[in-house]
Amino acid sequence: MGFKKEDAGKDSAILHACYAQLNTIGTPMDLPKNFTLCTAGNSIDSCYLIESGRVISFEITHTGRQHVFSYTGNNGPDSLILLPSIVLNCKVTLSFMTATPAKLVRIQRNDLMRLLSSDIEFANQILYILASKFVEVNERFRADSSKSGTWKLCHLLSSLANQYGVDYDGKVLIQIKYSQQMMADYLHMNRTTVARIMKRLTDSGLIERINDYYCIRNPEKLQHYLENADLLEDE
């Protein structure tokens, strides 16, 4: 999982400063869609700062199915990925691949560790990012275990709207194409369940589809629906 700068609120200056330092030791890369950055089970020598585009993390299950862990803005622009594996110098447990054409900055482990040992302020910034990742993952596991599928789907739509939404005739248009199968993969849900919940949201006038893009008709109403989603049945 990546870490978004805007999620830090008042501490965003810490991340801006850290990313500026990383840019001084990193190498820019222009990558096509479906470019594999690393494969699960292998050791790596670099982490990456995403400047544009999106990256997904996934595993291949014993049935051969691709189980996706990140489709949202978590691994979008201004995200720093694979940092824990670099700091711990351990094998990666997931595979990472570009979901769109992407501009990345590659930071090699030797350069990162050299900067960590010579700059205490930078080391504190990296510690802050790692601690934030730990909290983010804990929150995700908590939500996965205690929230209904309806809540998860509404929350995903809200997150996408925050990351990629633009005003469109008084509504919020999510400017990335996001299929129901992608939602099901990311939320670890059955596609049939996702389709059923999406139909309910559509019939309730909360969302609509415009040229293969999802549109939230009223963010405030969706938020109210989200707050009461756990009272609704998914099936």
matplotlib code that plots the C-alpha trace (Angstrom):
import matplotlib.pyplot as plt

x = [0.0, 1.1, 0.8, -1.0, 0.4, -3.0, -3.9, -1.4, -3.3, -1.3, 1.8, 1.8, 4.9, 6.9, 6.0, 6.7, 10.2, 10.8, 9.7, 11.9, 14.9, 13.9, 13.8, 17.4, 18.6, 16.1, 16.0, 12.9, 11.1, 8.4, 6.6, 3.8, 0.7, 1.1, 4.8, 5.8, 7.9, 8.4, 7.1, 6.0, 8.7, 11.7, 14.1, 14.2, 16.7, 14.4, 11.3, 9.3, 7.7, 4.6, 4.4, 1.6, -0.4, -1.5, 0.1, -1.7, -0.4, -1.7, -1.1, -2.0, -4.2, -3.8, -6.7, -4.8, -7.0, -5.4, -6.3, -5.8, -5.0, -4.9, -6.9, -7.6, -5.6, -3.6, -1.1, -1.7, 0.2, 2.3, 2.4, 5.6, 5.5, 7.7, 9.4, 9.0, 10.6, 13.6, 14.1, 13.8, 15.7, 13.2, 11.4, 8.2, 5.0, 2.9, 3.5, 3.4, 2.4, 1.4, -2.3, -1.9, 1.1, 3.0, 5.9, 7.9, 11.0, 13.1, 15.1, 17.7, 18.2, 21.9, 21.2, 18.2, 20.2, 23.1, 20.8, 19.1, 22.4, 23.6, 20.4, 18.5, 15.6, 15.1, 15.3, 12.5, 10.4, 10.8, 9.9, 6.7, 5.7, 6.3, 4.3, 1.5, 1.5, 1.2, -1.9, -3.4, -3.1, -4.6, -7.5, -8.1, -8.1, -10.5, -12.9, -12.6, -13.6, -16.3, -18.0, -20.7, -20.2, -22.5, -20.4, -17.1, -18.5, -19.9, -16.6, -14.7, -16.9, -16.4, -12.6, -12.5, -14.6, -12.2, -9.2, -10.5, -13.9, -14.7, -17.8, -20.2, -23.6, -23.9, -22.7, -19.3, -17.9, -15.2, -12.6, -11.3, -12.9, -13.6, -15.4, -17.6, -15.0, -12.2, -14.3, -15.0, -11.3, -10.2, -12.9, -12.5, -16.2, -18.3, -19.0, -22.7, -22.9, -21.2, -23.6, -26.6, -25.4, -24.6, -28.1, -29.5, -27.4, -28.5, -32.2, -31.9, -30.6, -27.2, -25.1, -25.3, -23.1, -22.1, -20.1, -18.6, -17.7, -19.4, -21.0, -22.1, -25.3, -25.2, -22.1, -24.0, -26.7, -24.1, -22.3, -25.6, -26.2, -22.6, -23.2, -26.2, -24.9, -24.2, -27.9, -28.5, -28.3, -25.8, -27.6]
y = [0.0, 3.5, 6.6, 9.7, 13.1, 14.7, 12.1, 13.5, 16.8, 19.3, 17.1, 17.1, 19.3, 16.3, 14.3, 17.1, 17.5, 13.7, 13.3, 16.2, 14.4, 11.2, 12.9, 14.0, 10.4, 8.8, 8.0, 9.0, 6.2, 6.3, 2.9, 1.4, -0.2, -3.7, -3.3, -5.6, -3.8, -6.9, -10.4, -12.0, -14.1, -12.1, -9.8, -6.2, -3.4, -0.4, 1.4, 3.8, 7.2, 7.5, 10.9, 10.0, 6.9, 4.0, 0.8, -2.3, -4.9, -8.4, -12.1, -15.2, -17.6, -21.4, -21.4, -19.1, -16.0, -12.6, -11.3, -7.5, -5.6, -2.0, -0.5, 2.9, 6.1, 4.4, 3.5, 6.6, 9.9, 11.0, 7.4, 5.8, 2.0, -0.9, 1.2, -1.4, -4.2, -1.9, -0.8, -4.4, -5.8, -8.7, -10.5, -8.9, -10.8, -9.3, -8.5, -4.9, -3.9, -0.6, -0.4, 2.6, 4.3, 5.7, 8.1, 6.8, 7.7, 4.7, 4.9, 2.2, 0.7, 1.6, 5.3, 5.3, 3.7, 6.1, 9.1, 7.6, 7.3, 10.8, 12.9, 12.5, 14.7, 12.6, 9.4, 10.8, 11.5, 7.9, 6.7, 8.8, 7.3, 3.8, 4.4, 5.9, 2.8, 0.6, 2.5, 2.5, -1.3, -1.8, 0.4, -1.5, -4.9, -3.5, -2.3, -5.6, -7.6, -5.4, -3.6, -4.9, -5.2, -2.3, -0.1, -1.2, -0.4, 3.0, 3.8, 2.8, 5.0, 7.9, 7.4, 7.3, 10.5, 12.2, 11.1, 11.4, 13.3, 16.4, 18.6, 17.5, 19.2, 19.4, 15.9, 14.3, 12.3, 9.8, 10.2, 6.7, 3.6, 1.2, -2.0, -4.0, -6.8, -4.5, -3.5, -7.1, -8.0, -5.0, -5.6, -9.4, -9.7, -11.8, -9.8, -10.8, -9.2, -6.0, -5.9, -6.3, -3.5, -1.2, -1.7, -0.7, 2.4, 3.2, 2.6, 4.8, 7.7, 7.8, 6.9, 6.6, 5.5, 8.0, 6.7, 3.9, 6.3, 6.2, 9.4, 10.2, 12.2, 13.6, 13.1, 14.2, 11.6, 8.9, 9.8, 9.5, 6.1, 5.1, 5.9, 3.6, 0.9, -1.6, -1.8, -3.0, -6.6, -7.3, -10.3]
z = [0.0, -0.7, 1.4, 0.2, 1.0, 1.5, 4.1, 6.5, 7.0, 8.9, 8.6, 4.8, 4.9, 6.3, 3.2, 0.8, 2.3, 2.2, -1.4, -2.4, -0.9, -2.6, -5.9, -5.5, -5.2, -7.5, -11.2, -13.3, -15.2, -17.9, -17.9, -20.0, -18.7, -17.3, -16.6, -13.7, -11.0, -8.9, -8.4, -5.1, -3.4, -4.9, -3.3, -4.6, -4.6, -5.1, -3.9, -6.1, -5.8, -8.1, -10.0, -12.3, -13.2, -11.0, -9.7, -8.4, -5.9, -6.2, -5.6, -7.7, -5.7, -5.8, -8.4, -10.7, -9.9, -9.6, -6.1, -6.1, -3.0, -4.3, -7.2, -5.6, -5.2, -2.5, -5.2, -7.3, -7.7, -4.7, -3.3, -2.1, -2.6, -1.5, 1.2, 4.0, 1.9, 1.1, 4.7, 6.1, 3.1, 2.8, 0.0, -1.3, -0.5, -3.3, -7.0, -8.2, -11.8, -13.5, -14.1, -16.4, -18.2, -15.2, -14.4, -11.4, -9.5, -8.7, -5.4, -5.0, -1.5, -1.2, -1.9, 0.5, 3.3, 2.8, 3.1, 6.1, 7.9, 7.1, 7.6, 10.9, 9.7, 6.6, 8.8, 11.0, 7.9, 6.7, 10.2, 10.1, 6.7, 7.9, 11.1, 9.0, 6.7, 9.8, 11.0, 7.4, 7.2, 10.7, 9.7, 6.5, 8.4, 10.9, 8.2, 6.4, 9.4, 10.8, 7.9, 5.5, 1.8, 1.2, 3.5, 1.7, -1.7, -0.7, 1.0, -2.1, -4.3, -1.9, -2.0, -5.7, -5.9, -3.5, -5.6, -9.2, -9.0, -10.9, -11.0, -13.7, -14.0, -10.2, -9.7, -9.1, -12.1, -11.2, -14.0, -14.2, -15.6, -12.8, -13.5, -11.1, -11.4, -10.4, -7.4, -6.5, -6.7, -4.6, -1.9, -1.9, -2.8, -5.2, -8.4, -8.2, -4.8, -6.1, -9.0, -6.6, -4.3, -7.3, -8.6, -5.3, -5.3, -8.8, -8.1, -5.0, -7.2, -5.5, -8.5, -12.3, -15.2, -17.8, -20.8, -18.7, -15.8, -12.5, -11.3, -7.7, -8.0, -4.4, -2.3, 0.9, 0.4, -0.4, 2.9, 4.8, 3.1, 4.0, 7.7, 7.7, 5.4, 8.1, 8.7, 5.2, 3.9, 1.2, -0.2]

ax = plt.figure().add_subplot(projection="3d")
ax.plot(x, y, z, "-o")
ax.set_aspect("equal")
plt.show()
